[in-house]
Amino acid sequence: QGPISGVNREIPVLQCHGDCDPLVPLMFGSLTVEKLKSMINPANVTFRTYSGMMHSSCIEEMMDIKQFIDKHLPPVD
């Protein structure tokens, strides 16, 4: 599939990946982020890796997700 057009091309994406994930190797995360960058504005794609993280989450990842949500979504009243 080729690039996405219109307003969806500008959607911000945060992709997170542990560098020790035994189920989804980091290489697949890297390939996925490159594919995303070819489909939408690459400036809007952020790829974060977490040292020692397996197929799970960590506090640093949760903080990055919170910051991403706070930056890109309107506050809930």
GUKETI-821515 format. One line per 3 residues: number of its first residue (from 0); their letters; for each residue x, y, z of N, C-alpha, C, O, CB. Coordinates in Angstrom, 3 decimals, decimal comma, padded with zeros to 6 digits. Glycine has a CB too. Layout:
NUM = A = X/Y/Z/X/Y/Z/X/Y/Z/X/Y/Z/X/Y/Z ~ ... $
end
This chain:
0 = QGP = 000,849/-001,179/000,000/000,000/000,000/000,000/000,887/001,233/000,000/001,932/001,259/000,650/-000,962/000,003/001,219 ~ 000,468/002,239/-000,724/001,235/003,464/-000,853/000,955/004,443/000,262/000,297/004,113/001,248/000,953/004,107/-002,166 ~ 001,463/005,658/000,096/001,274/006,693/001,116/-000,199/007,006/001,361/-001,038/006,875/000,470/002,000/007,959/000,708 $
3 = ISG = -000,484/007,410/002,557/-001,824/007,839/002,953/-001,950/009,309/002,603/-000,992/010,064/002,767/-002,092/007,590/004,485 ~ -003,118/009,731/002,122/-003,297/011,120/001,722/-004,225/011,842/002,686/-004,834/011,240/003,570/-003,846/011,202/000,298 ~ -004,310/013,129/002,488/-005,220/013,951/003,278/-004,751/014,151/004,705/-003,570/014,026/005,026/-006,582/013,339/003,285 $
6 = VNR = -005,714/014,463/005,543/-005,412/014,794/006,932/-004,801/013,610/007,682/-004,034/013,811/008,624/-006,676/015,260/007,641 ~ -005,126/012,387/007,281/-004,579/011,210/007,967/-003,071/011,081/007,802/-002,413/010,407/008,595/-005,248/009,957/007,452 ~ -002,526/011,719/006,782/-001,075/011,691/006,579/-000,350/012,405/007,721/000,826/012,142/007,970/-000,709/012,341/005,230 $
9 = EIP = -001,038/013,290/008,403/-000,410/014,083/009,475/-000,662/013,514/010,870/-000,311/014,158/011,858/-000,918/015,508/009,421 ~ -001,248/012,348/010,978/-001,543/011,779/012,286/-000,238/011,445/013,023/000,668/010,851/012,437/-002,427/010,515/012,140 ~ -000,140/011,821/014,296/001,064/011,483/015,057/001,010/010,023/015,520/-000,043/009,516/015,905/001,221/012,429/016,273 $
12 = VLQ = 002,166/009,363/015,473/002,263/007,962/015,873/003,426/007,807/016,843/004,523/008,310/016,601/002,445/007,034/014,635 ~ 003,175/007,111/017,933/004,226/006,719/018,875/004,281/005,203/018,857/003,290/004,537/019,160/003,957/007,276/020,336 ~ 005,425/004,662/018,507/005,629/003,216/018,526/006,707/002,923/019,558/007,782/003,521/019,533/006,029/002,665/017,105 $
15 = CHG = 006,410/001,995/020,470/007,330/001,635/021,552/007,716/000,170/021,423/006,916/-000,667/021,005/006,692/001,909/022,940 ~ 008,981/-000,129/021,797/009,441/-001,510/021,666/010,568/-001,783/022,653/011,467/-000,960/022,832/009,908/-001,797/020,224 ~ 010,507/-002,946/023,289/011,594/-003,388/024,150/012,706/-004,019/023,334/012,446/-004,735/022,367/011,084/-004,373/025,195 $
18 = DCD = 013,946/-003,752/023,723/015,054/-004,313/022,940/015,352/-005,774/023,269/016,226/-006,380/022,649/016,296/-003,493/023,166 ~ 014,639/-006,342/024,231/014,814/-007,757/024,593/013,538/-008,565/024,390/013,373/-009,622/025,000/015,265/-007,876/026,043 ~ 012,640/-008,085/023,547/011,357/-008,756/023,321/011,588/-010,086/022,588/012,047/-010,083/021,445/010,392/-007,840/022,505 $
21 = PLV = 011,272/-011,234/023,239/011,481/-012,517/022,582/010,345/-012,908/021,633/010,518/-013,809/020,812/011,653/-013,585/023,618 ~ 009,194/-012,251/021,729/008,050/-012,585/020,871/008,028/-011,767/019,584/007,747/-012,298/018,510/006,753/-012,370/021,628 ~ 008,322/-010,487/019,694/008,372/-009,597/018,529/009,759/-008,955/018,535/009,965/-007,938/019,197/007,211/-008,498/018,564 $
24 = PLM = 010,703/-009,536/017,808/012,067/-009,008/017,824/012,126/-007,527/017,433/011,314/-007,047/016,643/012,945/-009,820/016,884 ~ 013,082/-006,832/017,990/013,260/-005,403/017,731/013,367/-005,116/016,236/012,901/-004,074/015,773/014,504/-004,885/018,452 ~ 013,972/-006,023/015,481/014,099/-005,843/014,035/012,726/-005,636/013,388/012,593/-004,818/012,477/014,806/-007,057/013,405 $
27 = FGS = 011,705/-006,369/013,850/010,364/-006,214/013,287/009,767/-004,856/013,648/009,059/-004,254/012,840/009,447/-007,338/013,779 ~ 010,047/-004,373/014,853/009,610/-003,030/015,226/010,264/-001,981/014,345/009,618/-001,024/013,916/009,926/-002,751/016,694 ~ 011,549/-002,167/014,078/012,272/-001,228/013,209/011,715/-001,243/011,790/011,566/-000,191/011,168/013,768/-001,568/013,185 $
30 = LTV = 011,411/-002,427/011,280/010,819/-002,519/009,937/009,450/-001,862/009,894/009,100/-001,202/008,916/010,707/-003,985/009,497 ~ 008,673/-002,045/010,962/007,336/-001,452/011,024/007,406/000,063/011,020/006,635/000,717/010,318/006,594/-001,934/012,266 ~ 008,322/000,629/011,797/008,411/002,087/011,855/008,857/002,656/010,509/008,411/003,736/010,121/009,383/002,524/012,967 $
33 = EKL = 009,718/001,955/009,800/010,128/002,427/008,475/008,959/002,376/007,492/008,808/003,271/006,660/011,303/001,586/007,944 ~ 008,141/001,343/007,585/006,945/001,263/006,732/005,986/002,409/007,044/005,451/003,042/006,134/006,229/-000,096/006,922 ~ 005,769/002,676/008,343/004,909/003,799/008,732/005,429/005,107/008,158/004,657/005,910/007,634/004,812/003,900/010,258 $
36 = KSM = 006,728/005,322/008,257/007,326/006,568/007,753/007,151/006,721/006,248/007,156/007,838/005,731/008,809/006,617/008,101 ~ 006,995/005,597/005,538/006,782/005,679/004,091/005,321/005,957/003,755/004,998/006,326/002,626/007,233/004,386/003,415 ~ 004,440/005,780/004,739/003,008/005,932/004,484/002,451/007,262/004,977/001,521/007,805/004,381/002,255/004,805/005,135 $
39 = INP = 003,018/007,791/006,068/002,568/009,069/006,620/003,768/009,998/006,735/004,894/009,607/006,427/001,876/008,878/008,009 ~ 003,529/011,209/007,173/004,611/012,172/007,337/005,632/011,612/008,332/005,314/011,450/009,510/004,061/013,553/007,819 ~ 006,846/011,317/007,879/007,824/010,699/008,773/008,174/011,557/009,985/008,609/011,035/011,011/009,075/010,392/008,009 $
42 = ANV = 007,988/012,862/009,871/008,263/013,743/011,015/007,289/013,494/012,159/007,561/013,883/013,294/008,192/015,209/010,587 ~ 006,166/012,854/011,879/005,151/012,603/012,907/005,254/011,214/013,527/004,420/010,838/014,350/003,777/012,783/012,321 ~ 006,270/010,454/013,137/006,444/009,095/013,650/007,588/009,091/014,661/008,710/009,486/014,345/006,724/008,086/012,489 $
45 = TFR = 007,293/008,644/015,870/008,296/008,533/016,923/008,439/007,067/017,302/007,449/006,387/017,574/007,914/009,395/018,164 ~ 009,672/006,587/017,319/009,974/005,203/017,685/010,858/005,231/018,915/011,954/005,789/018,890/010,666/004,431/016,510 ~ 010,381/004,631/019,985/011,141/004,578/021,241/011,443/003,125/021,576/010,587/002,247/021,467/010,356/005,261/022,407 $
48 = TYS = 012,685/002,897/021,986/013,062/001,572/022,464/013,438/001,677/023,936/013,850/002,731/024,422/014,239/000,980/021,626 ~ 013,285/000,560/024,627/013,521/000,518/026,070/014,487/-000,612/026,383/014,222/-001,779/026,095/012,191/000,336/026,852 ~ 015,594/-000,246/026,970/016,660/-001,183/027,277/016,216/-002,227/028,294/015,707/-001,892/029,364/017,876/-000,439/027,794 $
51 = GMM = 016,412/-003,482/027,950/016,098/-004,572/028,856/014,636/-004,971/028,898/014,287/-005,955/029,551/016,527/-004,212/030,204 ~ 013,768/-004,228/028,215/012,342/-004,538/028,265/012,023/-005,700/027,328/012,438/-005,720/026,169/011,501/-003,298/027,892 ~ 011,279/-006,662/027,858/010,859/-007,814/027,064/009,497/-007,508/026,449/009,217/-006,350/026,141/010,803/-009,114/027,935 $
54 = HSS = 008,652/-008,504/026,262/007,315/-008,322/025,693/006,389/-007,882/026,830/005,537/-008,639/027,294/006,789/-009,651/025,000 ~ 006,582/-006,644/027,259/005,890/-006,113/028,437/005,900/-004,595/028,346/006,001/-004,032/027,257/006,561/-006,603/029,770 ~ 005,795/-003,945/029,481/005,908/-002,486/029,534/006,790/-002,122/030,724/007,141/-002,965/031,550/004,494/-001,804/029,646 $
57 = CIE = 007,131/-000,853/030,781/007,944/-000,360/031,892/007,495/001,058/032,226/006,751/001,679/031,467/009,471/-000,397/031,541 ~ 007,945/001,554/033,347/007,557/002,903/033,801/007,942/003,955/032,761/007,153/004,857/032,480/008,223/003,234/035,162 ~ 009,140/003,854/032,186/009,589/004,841/031,193/008,659/004,853/029,975/008,330/005,915/029,445/011,039/004,537/030,749 $
60 = EMM = 008,246/003,672/029,544/007,325/003,603/028,413/005,986/004,243/028,763/005,429/004,995/027,963/007,119/002,148/027,979 ~ 005,474/003,953/029,938/004,189/004,524/030,351/004,273/006,046/030,445/003,317/006,743/030,104/003,748/003,934/031,703 ~ 005,406/006,563/030,905/005,578/008,021/030,966/005,634/008,620/029,558/005,059/009,682/029,320/006,862/008,382/031,750 $
63 = DIK = 006,315/007,956/028,629/006,357/008,435/027,241/004,964/008,435/026,623/004,601/009,365/025,902/007,306/007,565/026,398 ~ 004,189/007,398/026,904/002,817/007,325/026,383/001,965/008,444/026,964/001,193/009,080/026,246/002,183/005,957/026,704 ~ 002,106/008,683/028,264/001,356/009,775/028,906/001,706/011,115/028,273/000,814/011,909/027,976/001,644/009,816/030,421 $
66 = QFI = 002,991/011,376/028,065/003,406/012,636/027,441/002,853/012,756/026,025/002,428/013,836/025,614/004,937/012,744/027,417 ~ 002,856/011,661/025,282/002,322/011,660/023,919/000,831/011,991/023,932/000,368/012,819/023,148/002,563/010,292/023,242 ~ 000,089/011,348/024,816/-001,355/011,605/024,928/-001,616/013,050/025,341/-002,465/013,724/024,758/-002,002/010,638/025,945 $
69 = DKH = -000,890/013,518/026,337/-001,061/014,899/026,804/-000,773/015,906/025,692/-001,423/016,948/025,614/-000,145/015,172/028,004 ~ 000,192/015,602/024,837/000,575/016,518/023,759/-000,428/016,519/022,614/-000,692/017,567/022,025/001,945/016,154/023,231 ~ -000,991/015,351/022,290/-001,765/015,225/021,057/-003,271/015,126/021,222/-004,004/015,286/020,246/-001,308/014,050/020,333 $
72 = LPP = -003,750/014,869/022,420/-005,196/014,745/022,613/-005,696/015,861/023,527/-004,993/016,270/024,451/-005,556/013,357/023,204 ~ -006,891/016,347/023,276/-007,430/017,403/024,137/-007,725/016,838/025,526/-008,017/015,651/025,673/-008,714/018,021/023,515 ~ -007,648/017,696/026,536/-007,955/017,227/027,898/-009,420/016,800/028,027/-010,301/017,322/027,343/-007,641/018,331/028,926 $
75 = VD = -009,647/015,863/028,900/-011,007/015,393/029,169/-011,553/016,209/030,321/-010,902/016,346/031,357/-011,042/013,856/029,495 ~ -012,742/016,748/030,145/-013,363/017,556/031,219/-013,983/016,680/032,267/-014,546/017,184/033,238/-014,422/018,498/030,653 $
end
